[in-house]
Amino acid sequence: MKRRLRNDKCILVAWPDLLPTNHAGAVRGKALANAVERIGWNPLMITPRNERSAQLTSPSEHVELMTLYDSYASRYPPPLALFALPLTVWRLVSLARSNRVVAAISSTPAPFVALETSLMAAILGIPFLFDVRDAWTLEEITHRGFFRNRFKRWLEGRLCRRASRVWAVTQSLAKMLVRTHRLPSEKVKVVPNGADLSRFRALNGPRLFDLVFLGAPSLYRDVPSLLKAFDALVSLRGSVKILWLGWREAPLPPGAAALLKDLIRRGSLKLSPPVPHDSVPDALAMSKVGVVSLSGESVFQTAIGAKTYEYLATGLPLLCLGPPGESELRQLVESQRVGFFTVTPEEFAKRGIELISDPDLSSALARNCQRVASKHDRGMILRTALLRDLDGTGAPETEGKATPRRVYPD
């Protein structure tokens, strides 16, 4: 008979950017800690101490701030922070011992938090789960430095091989990890992002905006093409209202910057700064259609962001702009009939007019969105993964035998 993890034991969740816990980057980490607690285990949440996190922490967030590699890296030039690794790993070991931690989980994209957690787990002989939200192959597009990127990709491979189990948010990302790092296919499991269905749900109320786009400008969102698509849509219907929620100032090519100013001048586009994640459901409830934009880089074909699932849970049909060819996003949209995937600004504009002009079409797609969302409850997804990979002695089921771990006296 399997011996289960006992309720008086801790699962350590080490997250790169966990504070504040209501910002988008911390959502999966917080949800993971909640899933641990819902199962009946005790989560121990830690994040690197820095100027920002130290100012934001509060007793209600139950997050342990620790001086780790990233804390030193934010203050000293490379490679000085590397010399602190033995000290930071020992801090984690001491914390884990004092709290009787029996398993540890860490995540990308910051690899050193995961490295420290992996080394701590190896010293204590406990399972280590590695959650890959964005493989470094994707991060290389937005991070400079050939040798820096090669090192971090190598480090990601080492972490994958050390882990008891690797989680990937999509099937194609899982295949990429297996291929890139030469992993056994059974070691990598798909654990999608999903949405918090207790907070993201269809709400009745005035729809002040036709389209909403969530997220800050970035290379992987192909902002110039997206602005061209917005302009094409407004050219077909001048009364269109678009909300860009999460806008931050970013350098744009001259043509894109001019389009942005013109859309704002005409009153077609409203730029809104980032808001706490708790406020996002209310913003989505004011809109009719959720917009997703995907860069033409082939590595991004593996991605489906958490925002996509949040659109679905709110009942917003998807209007996507991306490159031709297959992608995880396109497969989801077209196979589940939850919106339209377009490849040119002109096609985007045409489909956008259909969505905001045809209430029957919009209602049918909204029902499909909620049907798909019901199968992607973030909490249920994470609890299922935790029970699969940490139930019994704490070793993944497919490993065949328990991972040896240190036993502490009660």
N, C-alpha and C positions, 0 to 999 in steps of 0.2 A: 504494500500500500504506500502511495506517495506521502512524503512528509512535507507539509506545507510551510511556507514562511510564516512565522508566528507574528501575532499582532503587536508584540512588544519590540519588534525589530524595525529598523529604519531602512528606507531606500533613499540613497543620496541622489539628488537631482542637481547637477552642476550645469548652470546655463550661462552663456557668455554675456548676455545683456538682459538681465532679469528685472531691472528696476528702471522706471516704475513698472509694476506688474500689469498695468492696463495699457501699455503701448504695444503696437503690433508685433514687434520682435520678440516680446515676452509671452505672447498668447499661448503658444504651444507648450512652453515650459511650465507656465502656470496650470494649464489644463492637465499636463502630465502629473504634476504634484497633486492636483485634485483627484485624478483617477487613482493614484496610489492610495489616497486617503479613503476614497469610496470603496475600494476593495477591502479595507480594514487594516492596511499597513500604515506605517508612519513616514511621511515624506520629510526629508531634510533638504531644504532649498538653499543653494549657495550661489553666489555670483561674485566676480572680482570687485574689490573696492577701488573706486576712483573718485575724483572730485564730484562727478555728477551723481553717482550712485550713493555716495555718502550723504549728499544733501537731500536725496529723495526718499531714503528709507524711513519707514515708520513701523512701530510695533505691530500694527495690524497686518502688515504684509508678510510676517513670519519668514523673512529672508535673512540668511546669515551672510554678512559681508566679510570677505576674506582677502587678505593681501596675497595675490597670486601673481603669476608671470605677467598677465595683462596689466596689473597694477604698476609693476615696475616698468613695463614697456611704454606706458603712457607718460613716464617721467624721464626715462633715460634713453639715449640713442642705442640702436642695435650695435653689437650683440650683447650689451651689458646685462640685459634682463635674463639672458640664458644662464648666467652664473648663479642666479637665484633659484633655479629649478629644484635643486636638492632640498632647499629650505621650504619652498612652497609645497612640494610633494609631501614632505614630512608634516607640514601643518595639516594637510588633508588627511594623512594617515592618523594623526592624533585626534582630529575631530571625529573621524569615522570610528575609531576604537572607542572613544568615550560615549558615542551614541549607538554603539553596537550595530553599525551599518552592515547589512548582509548582501547588498547589491548596489551598483552605481550606474547612473545614466548621464550621458552628456551629449552635446550636439554641435553641429556646425553653425555658422561658418568659421568662427574663431577657433583654430585648431589647438591652441595651447591649453585652454581650459579642458578640452577633451584629453589631451596628452597627460596632463597632471592627474586627471581622474583615472585614466587607464593605468598609469604607473601605481597610483594608490591601490587600485583594485588588484593589481598583480602582486603587490607586497602583502596584501591581506588575504589573497587567494579567494576573492569573491567575484561573482559575475559582473561584467561590464557591458552595457548596451550602448551602442553608438548610433545616434539618430542623425542621419544625413538629410537635412532639409535642402541644402544646396551643395552639390559637389564642387570641389575647388575648380574643376574644369569650367564650370559656369562663372565662378567668381573671377577667373583670370581675365574675363572680358572687361571687367571694371577695375581691376587692380594692376598697377604698373610693376615692372621689375621682372625680367626673365628668370633670374636665379631665385628670386624670392618666390615666384609662382611655382617653379619647378620643385623647390624645397617643400612648399606647403602641399603640393600634390603628392609628393613622396610621403610626407608625414601623414596625410589622409589615408594612404594605402597601408602604412604601418598600423594606424589605429583600427582600420577595418580588419586587418589580419589578427590583431590582438583581441578584438572584441568577441564576446560570447555570441552576440547577435548584432547584425547591422540592420537598421531600419532605413527605408527609402520612401519618399512620399509618392512616387509613381512607379509603374512597372518599367517604363523605359529608363528611368534613373537607376533602378535596381540593376537592370541589364548593363548599363554603362559602368556601374561600380564593379560588377563581376568581371567585365571585359577589361577595364582599365587596370584594376588591381589584382587580377587573376585570382578571384575568390571562388570558393565552392558556391554554386548557385543556391544551395539550400541554406547557406549562411545568411543570405540577404532576404528580408521579408518586406513586403509593401505595407506601409502604415500611412494612409493618406492624411492630408491635413484636416479635411472636414470642417464643420462649423458647430458652434455652440447653439443647438436648437432651442435651448431654453431662453435665449436672448435674441437670436436672429429668426424671425418668423414674419409671415405676411401680416401687415397692419393696414387697417382702413384709415383713410385720411386724405387731405388734399395733396395732389401730386404737383408740386411747384416746379419741378424740373423734368424735362423729357429724358435726359440722359445723366448718369452719374459715373464719374471715373474716380476710383480710389487709388491713392498712392502718390509718392513723390516722383518727379521727373528722374529718369535714369536711362542708361544706355540700353538696358534690356527691354525697355518699354517703347523704344523707337518714337520718341516724342515728335520729331519733325513730321513723320508720316501720319501720326495721330492728329496733329493740328491741321494737316492738309485734309484729312477725312472730316474733321469738324467743319472746316471751311466749306467743303463740298456739300455737306448736309445743310448748312445754313444758307448756301446759295440756292438750294432747292426749296427750302422753307425758312423764310427769314424770322419767323416767330419762335424757332426752336430755342429752348433754354437748356444749358449744359452746366452741371456742377462738377468742378474738379476739386475733390476733397483730399487734402494732404499735400497741397502745393508747397514747394519750397523753391526759392530762387535758385536757378541753375543756368550755366552757360548754354546758349542755344545758337545754332547757325543764324546768320542775318535774316534769311528768308523765313525761318521758323519764328524768330523773335518778332518780325513784322506781322506775321499771321496772328500770333498771340495778341499783340496790341490791338489789331483790327477786330478780332473776335470780342475782346473786352469792350472796346469802344462802341461796338454795335449792340452791346447788352446781351450777346448770345452766350457768353462764357463767364461764369463766376469762379474766381479762384478763392479757395478757402484753405487756411492753414491746417496742419495736422491737429486732430482732436484725440482725446483719450479713446481707447478702443471701446469703452463702455458707451460712448456717444454715437458710435457708427450706426447701430441699428436705426436710430431715429432719423439720421441723415438719409439712409437708404429708403426709409419709408416715404420720403418726400419725392421719390423719383420713380420713373416708369421702366427704365431700361438700364442694365449694368454694362459698362464698357470694359473690355479687356484688350490690351495692346501687347503684341509680342514682337520682339526684334527678329530680324532675319537670320541671326546667328544660329547655326544648326544645333548647338548645345542646348538652346532654350526650348527646343522641341520636347524636351523631357519634363517640362515644368507645368504644374497647375498650382497656382498660388492659393493661399487660404481665402483671399478676397473673392475668388471665383465661387467657392462654396458658400460664402456669406451672401453673395448675390442670389444664389439658388435658394438658400433657406428663406430669404426675404421674398421670394416669388418674383424676382426681376429677371425677365428674359435676357440672355446674353447677346451682345453685339460685339463681335471680336474682329480685330484687325491683325493679321499676321502673314507670314510668308506662305507661298504655295507649298504643297507637299504635306506629308503626314506629320502630325504632332499629337501629343497627349490631349492638348486643349481642343484641337479640331475633332479628334475622335469622340471626346466627351460631348461636345456641342451637337455634332451631326448624328451620332448614334442614339443619343437620348432625346433629340429634338427639343433642346432647351434654348434655342436661339439661332443665330446665324454666324458663320465664320466667313469672313471676307478677306480678300487679298489685295484689294486696291482701294484708295480713298473713294473712288466713284461707286464701287460696289457697296462699300460701307454706307455711303449716303443713301443709296437706293433702298437697301435693307432697313436702314434706320427710319426712313419715311414709312415703310410698310409697318414696322413695329409700333410707331407712335400714332399711326392713322387708322389701324384696323383693330378695334377692340376685341373682336372674336379671335383673331390670331394671337393677340397679346395674352388673352385669358387662357387659351389652350396651352401656350408655351409656359405660362406661369404655373399651371397645374403640373406640367411635366417637371418644371424646376423643383417644386415642392416634393414631388414623388422621388426625384433623384436625391434631394437633400435629406429625405427621411432615412436613406441608406448610408448617410455620411455624417452621423452624429459624432462629433469630435470626442466626447467623453467615452462613448461606447467603443469607438475604434481603439482608443488608448487602453481602456480596461481590458479589452480582448487581447491586445498585444502583450500587455503585462502578464496576464494570467497564462498565456501561451508560453512566454519566454522566461518567466520567473517562478512559475508554480512548481510545486514539488520541492526538490532540494535547492532550487535556485538556478539550476542549469537549464539551458534551452532544451526542449524536447528532442530535437534532432541530433544533439551531440552524443547521445547514447549513454553517457554516464555523468554523474554530478561533477561540477567544477569544485575542486577542493577549496574549502574556506576555513578560516580560523574560527574556532569555537570559543565563545566568551562565557564565563561563569554567570549564572543568574544571580 
